[in-house]
Amino acid sequence: MQRQLNVRAFIHPEAKELVLERVLYALSDPVRMEMVRYLADVAEATCGELDGGRPKSSASHHFRVLRDAGLIRTHNIGSTHMNTLRRDELELRFPGLLDCILSHYEQKDGRR
């Protein structure tokens, strides 16, 4: 007998629906900002790579805020949730915003 996975479909706003205040709110939290910074350096990452060992309920909240703001896209590979930064879509909607914010943090802590 084949086991069926209950795979959840994630809802992502269209690029034209992205709202600056939601993006800035999502990035105002240090945990979410670190998740975005990590995703800026890799093609995609699992939730486990991004959650920093936080409880599942806390991590789920942060992923949802980032998804709802349009910063990340989550898709399933089997039972694994993979996350990517929506860099190109953010650049089209808010030119230069993400790079400006990321470069601020890189200068602040000497990354890159």
C-alpha atoms as one frame of an Amber mdcrd trajectory, in Angstrom:
protein
   0.000   0.000   0.000   1.374   3.390  -0.979   1.479   6.084   1.684   0.159
   9.469   0.637   1.762  12.623   1.925  -0.471  15.494   2.887   1.452  18.134
   0.942   0.532  21.691   1.743   0.380  24.256  -1.032   1.784  27.613  -0.024
   0.224  30.913  -1.031   2.542  33.588  -2.385   1.545  37.117  -3.391   2.142
  38.146  -6.985   5.006  40.612  -7.524   2.537  43.413  -8.312   0.811  42.766
  -4.955   3.934  43.299  -2.839   3.554  46.129  -0.335   6.595  48.066   0.850
   5.390  48.297   4.451   4.955  44.515   4.660   8.420  43.917   3.230  10.004
  46.363   5.672   8.036  44.917   8.591   9.195  41.397   7.701  12.806  42.561
   7.528  12.585  44.491  10.807  12.851  41.300  12.856  16.468  40.126  13.390
  15.532  36.446  13.009  13.803  37.004   9.673  16.565  39.316   8.489  19.132
  36.596   9.170  17.003  34.096   7.228  16.890  36.469   4.255  20.632  37.114
   4.492  21.292  33.374   4.413  19.010  32.906   1.402  20.772  35.761  -0.387
  23.948  33.654  -0.314  22.489  30.304  -1.438  20.134  29.198  -4.200  17.663
  27.585  -1.813  17.523  26.207   1.703  15.384  23.878   3.770  13.406  25.161
   6.716  15.815  23.291   8.981  18.771  25.191   7.541  17.036  28.488   8.234
  15.231  28.008  11.529  18.285  28.387  13.772  17.062  25.602  16.056  13.945
  27.530  17.029  10.746  25.711  17.979   8.631  24.703  14.979   5.808  27.089
  15.927   8.187  30.061  16.073   9.950  29.116  12.841   6.612  28.590  11.056
   5.527  32.074  12.091   8.709  33.637  10.670   8.404  31.699   7.390   4.787
  32.801   7.020   5.615  36.486   7.590   8.387  36.273   4.974   6.095  34.470
   2.497   3.186  36.855   3.056   5.484  39.830   2.495   6.684  38.279  -0.767
  10.297  37.872   0.317  10.508  34.100  -0.014   8.915  31.345  -2.049   8.411
  27.924  -0.449   7.882  24.727  -2.410   7.853  21.049  -1.520  10.293  18.389
  -2.583   8.700  15.291  -1.119   8.138  16.134   2.525  10.865  18.794   2.598
   9.998  22.483   2.372  12.511  24.374   0.232  12.785  28.170   0.382  14.158
  30.639  -2.128  14.579  34.389  -1.990  12.353  36.189  -4.507  15.194  38.542
  -5.400  14.231  39.192  -9.037  10.582  39.884  -8.221  11.544  42.205  -5.359
  13.968  44.030  -7.642  11.233  44.601 -10.228   8.784  45.908  -7.628  11.218
  47.864  -5.419  14.416  48.499  -7.416  17.542  48.482  -5.267  15.735  47.954
  -1.952  16.919  44.458  -1.089  20.502  45.095  -2.209  20.589  48.305  -0.164
  19.367  46.549   2.972  21.673  43.555   2.512  24.705  45.774   1.879  23.956
  47.706   5.072  24.208  44.491   7.090  27.304  43.338   5.201  29.077  46.615
   6.008  27.855  46.463   9.588  29.382  43.071  10.325  32.081  42.837   7.648
  30.472  40.057   5.613  31.552  39.323   2.039
